[in-house]
Amino acid sequence: MSFRKRMKKVLKQNPVYWVSIIFLLFIALLSLSATFLPIDPNATDVGNMSAMPSLEHLFGTDEVGRDYFIRVVYGGRISLAVGILAMLASTTIGTVAGLVSGYYGGVIDTLLMRLVDVLSSIPWMVLVIVFSVLMKPGFTTIIIVIGCFTWMRTARLIRGETLSAKERDYVTYAKFIGITNPQIIIRHILPAVTPTLIVTATANIASAIMTESALSFLGVGIQPPTASWGSLLQKAQSTLENAPHMALLPGLIIILTVYSFNTIGNFIRDCLAVEG
C-alpha cells in the first residue's frame, strides 16, 4: 500500500486529524501573508491606546496603540520560525549523536550517553534560561539555546532504533562486502530510523514553540518591539483585568498549535503503522 493510500485510510478512520491539518495550514498561511497586510505591526497610535475590539481593530490595540491582530499574526511568523529552526537544530544534533552512539557502541556510546544523562538530569528550562541570560537575547540566540539543550530525547530514541537496525541481515552483509561505516549509516541505518525521526521532529516543533513562549513570557526570549506569541502573552499580564482577550488570543493559539503539531506526529505514526 502506498503512503498516500495509507494517509487516506488513517484520515478516514480518524477525521479529527483533519482539524489539526487545517488549523496548521491556516496559521502558516496567515503568518506568511503578514508581509502583504497593509498594517505596520509597530505603528503606534497614541490617540487610540488600549482600544477594545472593533471593526477598525479586530482585536483592539495594545498599550501604545498598535493593532493587536497584526501583532499576533506577525508573532506567528516568529514563533513558527523558532519552532521549525530549533527543531532542525535539535533533531540534527540528536540524530547524529544517536546514530553514532548506537552504531559504534563501546567507549563512544558510553561517553555520549553519559553526556545525555548529565544534561537530562538538569532541568532543561534552567539550562535554557541561564544561557539565554548569558547570551544576548534574541531570535538567533533562542534557536541556538533550544537546539543545543533539547536534543537528548531524540538521541536516546534514535540510538535505540539504531541498535535494532544494525543487527539486520542487510547491514551485516554490507559490512561483509566492505562498505564503509559512514556509508552504511547513511544508506541503511538512517532510512530505517526515519519513521521514528519524523514523529520525533513534529514533537520537537511543538516543544520548541512552548519553550520560546515560556522564555519570552519570562522576558529572556524574543525582545521588543519584535512580537512573538510568548512575548505578547507576557505583555498581556498587565491588562488581564481590563482586556483579558489580549492574553486569551495568543494563549489559545499557542495551545492549539502545540496540540496540532503533536496530533500531526500521531497521524504520521499511524500512517507508518498501517500495514500494506
Buried (B, 14 or more C-beta within 10 A) or exposed (E): EEEEEBBEBBBEEEEEBEEBBEBBEEBBEBBEEBEEBEBEBBEBEEEBEBBEBEEEBEBBBBBBBBBBBBBBBBBBBBBBBBBBBBBBBBBBBBBBBBBBBBBBBEEBBEEBBEBBEEBBEEEBEEBBBBBBEEBEBEBEBBBBBBBBBBBBBBBBBBBBBBBEBBEEEEBEEBEEEEBEEEEBBEEBBBEBBEBBBBBBBBBBBBBBBBBBBBBBBBBBBBBEEBBBBBBBBBBBEEBEEEBEBBBBBBBEBBEBBBBBBBBBBBBBBBBBEBEE
